[in-house]
Amino acid sequence: MSEMGTRFTNTTKVLKTMLEANKDYHVSVIDASVDNLKHVVGDGVFYIDTHGARGKKRDNTDAYALWTSTKFDTVMDKSLKPDWVAGRLAYITADQDAIPG
């Protein structure tokens, strides 16, 4: 999974090539959405290349959070209510397409 933005190198392609050289691995490169993260199971290698920072949970507490490709909108926010209630999500913002430096 990768969600760094278009101005960053997508390293998942390099790792995919390396792992596929070993015939014991089946490699899936998928979008780093909340839904896809919720369905990750049985992995021998899990790799996510993304931004991480302090986020805010619904109860206003801080939590370290990983940036996903899931965009904020009110419909999506309501559909994720069980995850908000369980404290599994936090709001985070990052400069997705800013030039690093």
ZIBEL-V923807 format. One line per field, one symbol per residue. psi: psi as a letter, one per 20 degrees, with the letter a starting at -180 (. if undefined). burial: b if it has 16 or more other C-alpha atoms within 10 Angstrom, else e. Layout:
psi: ???
burial: ???
This chain:
psi: qplhrijqpoihhghggghihoiipopporqlrgghhijpqkqhpppporqqrprprhjjqqqpqpprioqprhggghhjghhghikiqqpqqqngkqpq.
burial: bbbbbeeeebebeeeeeeeeeeeeeeeeeebbbbeeeeeeeeeeeeebbbbeeebbbeeeeebebbbbbeeeeeeeeeeeeeebeeeebbbbeeebeeeee
